Amino acid sequence: IDDAVLGIKNLIKKIINKNNKFHQVYNIGNSKPIKLLSLIKKIEKILALKAKMKFKPMQKGEVYKTFANIKKSEKFFKYKNKTRIDDGLKLFINWYRNFNKKFSKR
């Protein structure tokens, strides 16, 4: 989340400085895909909990793989992810626990 917020702030600065009067779409996100089960395992490890999972077939409209193509963002306003997924998950979980105190005692 920190990378995305910083990316948006840098994009706004760049647009204001250039006095651009046009609209563009920029991807801000992780450019490296991660498998869902790998992500779940990382979250389980941080929480020291085991997820209860029910495996079902893919539904119509679901995507097999997704990630951000950040080439345009890298070129226009030097966007770059700095936070590793493990670190970002820990930061988010800690924020969430503090935000929702009822979950912080786990």
N, C-alpha and C positions, 0 to 999 in steps of 0.2 A: 504494500500500500504506500509506503514511503516513497518508493521509486516512481509510482504513478503520480502522486501528488507533486513531487519535485518536477517530473516531466511536464505536467500541466502548467505549473508556475513558469517554467522555462519557456514553454510554448507561448504563453500569454506575453511574457517579456519580449520575446522575439517578434511577435505580431505587432505589439505596440510600438516597438523601436523601428520597425520597418514601415509602419503606418499602412499596413495591408488593408485593402478594401474588398477582399474576396474571401470565399469560404473554401476550406479544405478539410479533409478528413485525415486524421493521423492516428495510427495504432500506437497505443501505449500498453505494454504488457510484457509477458515473458515470451521470448522468441524460441524457447526450447520446450517442446512438449514433454509432459510427464504422464505416465500411465496412472489411471485412477487408483488402482490397487496400491501402487507405490506411494501415492499421496495419502491414502488412507493409512497405510503402515506408518508413515512419518507422523501423522496426527496421533495415532494410537501410542506411539513411542513417547511423544511429548506429554500426552495426557495420562500415560500409564494405565490406559484402559483398552479393552478389546472391543472393537466394533461388532455389532450384530448385523450381519449382512445376509440379504436374500438375493441370490443371483437370478436374474430374469433375462429373457431375450431382449435385444435392442428393439426399441419402439420406432415406429415410423417417424422420421424427422430428426432423430438423434444423430449426432455427428460422431464419427469414429475417432477423429483426432482434431484437436484445435490448439492453436497457438497464435501469437501475434506476429505479423510480418511488420517489423519495425524499421525496415530500410529507409522509408521516406522520413520517419521521425529522426533517425540517426543523421540523415543528410541535412534536414532543414534546421533542427535545433539541438543536434548532438545528443539525442536521447540514448541512454545506455542503462541497462539494469545493473545495479550494484549489489543488491541484496540477494544472497543465496536463498533458495526455497526453504531450507531448514531454518535459517535465521528468521526469514519473513513469517513462517508459520508460528514460531515461538513468540515473536513480537505480537502477532495478531491474537494469539490465544491469551497471552498475558493481558493485552488491552481488553479483550472481551471479558475475561474474568474480572478485571477491575471495573469494567462498565456494568456488568451484571453480577453484583456481589453474591447473589444467591448461588452462583456456580463456583465461586472462588474457594470454597471450602473442600472441594474434591481433591 
